[in-house]
């Protein structure tokens, strides 16, 4: 849901979907990301789901795997969608009107042996360095041998490390 809790009607491409005929179909999406998602569809990219993050996390668009060549052509970053082979995820950049989100959650999925403590610590260190300049600090870090969950929260002003007297 966008900052104002509104949805907007857009038209998306549906193809090879047993529930609807091929072609353009009207759907309602979060208003603050509607233009972005519509632009992806206008470029021929088949979007199958999206969410603005509802102020709780980053925005994303789920894209049909057959659209990977178009994602690459138009320079949209994408990643494999956990446990799915029919679609991939595009993490959307912030759009005007989106609610700020209080934390960032990072999941490292199979393919990385998180039982290796050195790899786990290196991942934490790299993520700490990436998120610190954006005003986030690590608040949680857990692993279970198969998955890693690291949560970053926005630093509070009282905990920002500056006294207001210069650096």
Backbone bond lengths (Angstrom), bond angles and torsions (degrees), N, CA, C in turn:
res aa  C-N    CA-C-N  psi(-1)  N-CA   C-N-CA  omega(-1)  CA-C   N-CA-C  phi
1 X - - - 1.438 - - 1.525 107.86 -
2 X 1.293 117.10 137.68 1.450 120.01 -179.40 1.525 110.27 -79.25
3 X 1.305 115.19 179.59 1.459 121.98 -176.81 1.528 112.21 -50.96
4 X 1.308 117.14 -34.45 1.452 120.70 -176.77 1.527 112.77 -99.73
5 X 1.315 118.04 3.23 1.460 120.55 178.27 1.505 114.08 69.53
6 X 1.314 117.39 30.91 1.460 120.76 -176.43 1.523 111.20 -113.55
7 X 1.313 115.40 156.22 1.455 122.66 174.54 1.519 108.15 -113.00
8 X 1.325 115.18 161.38 1.454 120.65 178.13 1.524 108.21 -134.87
9 X 1.321 115.84 140.56 1.460 121.40 178.64 1.522 109.52 -80.67
10 X 1.330 116.10 127.78 1.467 121.92 172.76 1.523 107.21 -130.70
11 X 1.327 116.09 174.96 1.462 121.48 177.72 1.521 108.33 -120.18
12 X 1.319 115.07 126.57 1.465 120.97 -177.13 1.523 110.16 -119.53
13 X 1.322 114.85 159.20 1.463 122.25 179.56 1.526 109.15 -84.54
14 X 1.311 116.01 134.89 1.463 121.56 171.24 1.519 107.39 -125.03
15 X 1.328 115.00 131.18 1.453 120.55 179.23 1.531 107.31 -147.44
16 X 1.306 116.20 141.22 1.469 122.08 178.57 1.524 112.28 58.58
17 X 1.328 116.78 33.54 1.453 122.04 178.47 1.527 107.42 -107.47
18 X 1.337 118.21 121.31 1.470 119.45 -176.05 1.531 113.24 -67.29
19 X 1.331 117.61 -17.18 1.460 120.47 -176.37 1.527 114.51 -89.23
20 X 1.325 117.23 -19.76 1.473 119.88 -177.70 1.522 109.68 -141.00
21 X 1.339 117.45 151.42 1.467 119.55 177.75 1.528 110.67 -70.12
22 X 1.327 116.04 155.70 1.463 120.88 176.79 1.522 109.77 -59.34
23 X 1.311 116.24 148.85 1.460 121.01 176.47 1.522 111.72 131.06
24 X 1.328 114.85 -164.68 1.457 122.64 -178.67 1.530 109.67 -90.06
25 X 1.327 116.08 136.69 1.460 120.93 -178.12 1.522 110.41 -135.11
26 X 1.344 116.96 140.97 1.460 119.96 178.10 1.529 110.97 -78.28
27 X 1.334 116.47 135.46 1.471 122.21 174.59 1.524 108.54 -141.93
28 X 1.302 116.10 154.05 1.458 121.47 174.18 1.522 108.75 -99.00
29 X 1.329 115.82 132.77 1.466 121.65 176.52 1.527 108.10 -131.38
30 X 1.325 116.04 167.70 1.459 120.61 177.26 1.525 109.00 -55.47
31 X 1.329 116.03 128.36 1.469 120.96 -173.01 1.526 112.94 -57.71
32 X 1.329 117.56 -35.52 1.464 119.43 -175.13 1.528 113.20 -70.52
33 X 1.333 118.79 -14.29 1.464 121.07 177.88 1.525 112.47 -117.07
34 X 1.320 117.01 0.25 1.469 121.24 -173.55 1.526 112.60 -58.38
35 X 1.314 118.46 -46.75 1.467 120.59 -177.78 1.526 111.16 -63.65
36 X 1.318 116.63 -38.68 1.464 121.66 179.54 1.535 110.18 -64.00
37 X 1.335 116.40 -47.69 1.462 120.74 -179.30 1.530 110.48 -66.73
38 X 1.328 116.97 -38.61 1.469 120.16 177.56 1.526 110.14 -61.95
39 X 1.333 117.08 -41.91 1.467 120.69 179.02 1.527 111.02 -60.50
40 X 1.330 116.86 -40.69 1.465 119.54 177.69 1.527 110.05 -60.21
41 X 1.337 116.86 -46.26 1.468 120.39 179.05 1.525 111.51 -64.59
42 X 1.316 117.44 -38.89 1.467 120.91 178.14 1.526 111.37 -61.45
43 X 1.331 116.61 -25.40 1.467 121.63 177.32 1.523 111.77 -86.68
44 X 1.344 116.69 2.83 1.451 121.27 177.92 1.515 114.50 92.48
45 X 1.311 117.91 2.55 1.463 122.39 -179.54 1.526 108.73 -80.06
46 X 1.313 116.30 127.06 1.468 121.55 -177.82 1.526 108.38 -87.01
47 X 1.317 116.26 109.52 1.459 121.41 176.97 1.522 108.15 -95.21
48 X 1.323 116.30 136.70 1.468 119.70 -177.68 1.527 112.72 -117.62
49 X 1.316 117.34 -2.40 1.456 122.09 177.47 1.506 109.31 -176.95
50 X 1.333 116.70 156.20 1.457 119.96 177.16 1.524 109.62 -161.78
51 X 1.325 115.67 160.94 1.462 121.02 178.04 1.527 107.87 -158.90
52 X 1.333 116.71 139.13 1.466 120.49 179.77 1.522 111.96 -81.43
53 X 1.321 118.38 -7.44 1.455 121.93 179.50 1.516 113.34 99.98
54 X 1.319 117.17 -14.35 1.465 122.36 176.36 1.519 113.41 53.14
55 X 1.324 116.73 29.83 1.456 120.00 179.88 1.510 113.22 75.01
56 X 1.334 117.74 5.44 1.470 121.30 -177.16 1.517 113.00 -112.87
57 X 1.315 117.34 -11.32 1.454 120.78 -177.84 1.506 110.23 -173.76
58 X 1.324 116.30 177.56 1.461 119.88 -178.55 1.518 112.86 -69.18
59 X 1.305 115.13 156.50 1.464 122.08 177.30 1.523 109.70 -78.25
60 X 1.339 115.57 151.76 1.460 120.02 179.57 1.522 110.05 -148.09
61 X 1.330 114.14 160.19 1.457 121.64 173.60 1.529 106.68 -131.71
62 X 1.322 116.52 127.62 1.458 121.77 174.84 1.523 106.90 -89.58
63 X 1.323 116.29 131.30 1.463 122.23 -172.46 1.530 109.68 -125.50
64 X 1.337 116.02 137.72 1.462 120.84 176.23 1.516 110.06 -59.59
65 X 1.320 116.54 137.32 1.458 121.37 -176.81 1.528 112.27 -56.68
66 X 1.330 117.22 -31.35 1.466 119.51 -179.86 1.527 112.47 -64.42
67 X 1.333 117.65 -13.12 1.465 121.32 179.92 1.527 113.68 -93.55
68 X 1.333 117.86 4.53 1.474 120.35 179.82 1.532 111.71 -55.28
69 X 1.345 120.30 -43.87 1.473 118.54 178.55 1.534 112.81 -58.40
70 X 1.337 117.42 -37.05 1.469 119.85 178.70 1.526 111.37 -72.95
71 X 1.340 117.26 -35.14 1.474 119.40 174.71 1.524 109.50 -59.10
72 X 1.331 115.80 -45.35 1.467 120.36 179.38 1.526 111.36 -65.15
73 X 1.316 117.06 -44.22 1.468 121.31 -178.89 1.532 111.65 -58.78
74 X 1.335 115.92 -41.81 1.469 120.25 -177.34 1.527 112.88 -93.78
75 X 1.345 115.86 9.40 1.461 123.32 174.58 1.534 114.15 61.22
76 X 1.331 115.80 38.49 1.461 121.25 171.12 1.528 107.43 -87.82
77 X 1.306 117.26 125.89 1.465 120.40 175.63 1.523 108.45 -70.23
78 X 1.327 116.87 145.88 1.454 120.34 178.65 1.516 108.80 -148.18
79 X 1.334 114.74 163.03 1.462 121.61 177.62 1.525 108.04 -142.19
80 X 1.321 115.61 158.65 1.459 119.17 176.98 1.514 108.98 -66.30
81 X 1.306 115.49 141.24 1.459 122.99 178.90 1.517 107.45 -88.55
82 X 1.336 116.91 123.37 1.459 121.56 -174.95 1.526 111.89 -51.17
83 X 1.310 114.95 130.07 1.464 122.80 174.71 1.531 114.68 62.00
84 X 1.327 118.61 20.74 1.471 121.27 177.10 1.524 108.67 -127.24
85 X 1.298 116.19 143.58 1.466 119.94 175.66 1.514 111.64 -115.04
86 X 1.332 117.09 -6.72 1.460 120.08 -176.56 1.527 113.30 -98.12
87 X 1.345 117.49 -6.57 1.460 119.12 -177.21 1.522 110.94 -152.19
88 X 1.335 114.89 162.54 1.459 122.66 177.27 1.525 107.81 -128.21
89 X 1.332 116.89 169.55 1.460 121.44 -178.62 1.530 110.35 -113.35
90 X 1.315 115.00 139.95 1.465 122.45 171.65 1.526 105.92 -116.26
91 X 1.331 116.86 118.45 1.461 121.28 177.05 1.511 107.94 -84.40
92 X 1.293 115.32 113.26 1.457 123.08 -172.03 1.527 111.96 -77.00
93 X 1.331 117.66 138.80 1.465 118.68 172.66 1.525 110.51 -67.28
94 X 1.322 116.45 157.65 1.464 120.29 -179.66 1.517 110.26 -58.31
95 X 1.338 114.99 140.45 1.457 122.94 -179.54 1.526 109.45 -116.83
96 X 1.329 117.95 152.35 1.461 120.18 176.82 1.534 110.64 -56.90
97 X 1.326 116.21 138.63 1.456 121.26 177.86 1.513 114.44 89.85
98 X 1.343 117.93 -5.62 1.456 119.52 178.69 1.523 109.55 -77.27
99 X 1.321 115.94 142.77 1.460 120.38 175.18 1.525 108.92 -68.73
100 X 1.323 117.60 143.54 1.467 118.44 173.45 1.523 108.97 -69.04
101 X 1.307 117.61 149.02 1.453 119.56 178.74 1.527 108.80 -110.81
102 X 1.324 116.27 145.01 1.453 120.46 -171.86 1.508 115.21 -79.62
103 X 1.318 118.14 -20.92 1.453 118.40 -178.59 1.515 110.53 -148.47
104 X 1.315 114.39 166.70 1.463 122.54 176.94 1.522 105.73 -121.34
105 X 1.324 117.40 132.20 1.451 120.54 176.60 1.518 108.22 -114.15
106 X 1.310 115.72 132.99 1.451 122.13 -178.68 1.520 107.34 -116.07
107 X 1.320 116.84 128.04 1.465 120.96 175.61 1.511 108.56 -115.73
108 X 1.300 116.87 128.16 1.461 121.86 175.07 1.521 105.15 -107.52
109 X 1.321 116.43 117.28 1.453 121.53 -170.61 1.532 110.73 -101.44
110 X 1.336 117.35 173.96 1.468 120.53 -175.78 1.524 113.40 -45.88
111 X 1.300 113.85 149.89 1.453 121.47 -174.18 1.515 108.67 119.29
112 X 1.326 115.76 -19.79 1.456 122.88 176.14 1.522 106.26 -121.26
113 X 1.315 117.21 123.26 1.459 120.02 -179.69 1.518 108.88 -81.74
114 X 1.330 116.15 97.30 1.460 120.16 -175.35 1.525 112.28 -76.93
115 X 1.340 117.39 -1.95 1.464 118.90 174.20 1.517 109.88 -72.54
116 X 1.338 116.39 -18.58 1.461 120.83 176.28 1.519 107.48 -78.78
117 X 1.318 116.99 105.08 1.457 122.86 -173.11 1.534 111.77 -60.92
118 X 1.319 117.92 -31.98 1.464 120.27 179.36 1.523 110.85 -66.22
119 X 1.325 117.18 -40.30 1.467 120.56 178.13 1.526 109.74 -66.33
120 X 1.322 116.29 -43.25 1.463 121.14 179.27 1.530 110.70 -60.22
121 X 1.328 117.25 -46.85 1.465 120.55 -179.80 1.524 111.87 -66.60
122 X 1.320 117.49 -35.70 1.469 120.48 177.46 1.525 110.53 -65.53
123 X 1.346 116.62 -39.63 1.464 120.22 177.69 1.523 110.43 -63.61
124 X 1.328 117.13 -44.73 1.473 120.55 178.10 1.526 111.12 -59.35
125 X 1.322 116.47 -45.51 1.469 121.28 -177.99 1.530 110.93 -63.06
126 X 1.323 117.19 -43.58 1.471 120.66 179.88 1.529 110.99 -65.25
127 X 1.329 116.61 -42.44 1.462 119.71 179.41 1.526 111.12 -68.24
128 X 1.333 117.38 -39.72 1.470 120.46 176.59 1.529 109.89 -56.74
129 X 1.327 116.43 -45.78 1.465 120.90 -178.59 1.525 111.59 -65.97
130 X 1.331 117.36 -33.78 1.463 120.69 -178.87 1.527 111.68 -74.50
131 X 1.325 117.67 -38.59 1.459 120.49 -174.25 1.527 114.34 -90.04
132 X 1.319 119.26 -22.66 1.470 121.24 -178.67 1.525 112.85 -57.58
133 X 1.344 119.74 -45.35 1.470 118.82 179.47 1.531 113.67 -65.03
134 X 1.319 117.02 -17.73 1.458 121.42 179.40 1.529 111.55 -89.91
135 X 1.337 116.59 0.83 1.458 120.70 177.88 1.514 114.09 88.87
136 X 1.339 118.53 23.27 1.461 121.65 179.57 1.525 110.06 -115.31
137 X 1.323 116.03 148.98 1.452 120.79 173.09 1.521 109.18 -132.01
138 X 1.343 114.96 152.97 1.461 119.64 -177.80 1.521 109.67 -70.80
139 X 1.347 116.11 130.05 1.454 120.12 179.11 1.531 112.06 -115.04
140 X 1.335 116.44 -15.66 1.462 119.68 -178.35 1.513 108.79 -156.18
141 X 1.316 115.42 144.50 1.454 120.43 176.95 1.521 107.50 -150.70
142 X 1.324 116.69 115.79 1.461 120.65 -179.35 1.516 109.70 -134.82
143 X 1.309 115.54 152.68 1.461 120.68 176.31 1.519 108.15 -146.51
144 X 1.327 115.44 150.91 1.462 118.62 -179.92 1.524 112.00 -128.88
145 X 1.308 118.17 17.59 1.458 121.10 -179.81 1.512 113.55 94.30
146 X 1.330 116.64 -23.11 1.460 120.70 179.22 1.519 110.83 -119.65
147 X 1.325 116.92 -34.39 1.455 121.63 -177.38 1.523 110.53 -129.73
148 X 1.321 114.97 155.62 1.459 122.31 174.22 1.513 107.18 -122.38
149 X 1.323 117.33 139.76 1.462 121.84 174.14 1.515 106.92 -129.75
150 X 1.318 115.73 118.88 1.457 121.76 178.70 1.521 106.93 -124.72
151 X 1.315 117.27 127.66 1.458 122.23 -177.79 1.524 108.81 -114.58
152 X 1.321 115.05 133.51 1.464 121.89 175.77 1.514 108.65 -116.50
153 X 1.319 117.06 132.67 1.456 121.54 178.04 1.517 108.92 -115.18
154 X 1.329 114.91 150.01 1.460 119.99 177.19 1.519 108.45 -64.32
155 X 1.337 116.23 132.49 1.462 120.55 178.86 1.515 109.78 -64.61
156 X 1.308 116.04 138.21 1.467 119.38 174.10 1.520 108.08 -76.40
157 X 1.334 116.57 154.68 1.465 120.18 -179.30 1.518 110.94 -59.77
158 X 1.340 117.42 -35.09 1.463 120.92 179.48 1.520 111.46 -67.78
159 X 1.329 117.37 -21.04 1.451 121.99 -176.28 1.514 111.33 -112.10
160 X 1.327 118.34 18.20 1.456 120.08 -174.60 1.515 113.91 -79.55
161 X 1.344 117.49 -12.87 1.461 119.37 176.33 1.514 113.36 87.82
162 X 1.310 119.96 5.80 1.465 121.40 178.44 1.508 109.42 -115.92
163 X 1.316 116.44 143.69 1.460 120.21 -178.94 1.506 111.88 -100.62
164 X 1.308 118.08 -7.32 1.455 121.10 -178.52 1.510 113.12 85.40
165 X 1.338 117.94 7.64 1.456 121.95 -179.15 1.519 112.67 -109.65
166 X 1.286 116.17 26.29 1.466 119.46 -179.66 1.507 110.21 91.54
167 X 1.315 114.87 170.64 1.459 118.59 -176.05 1.483 112.16 -101.05
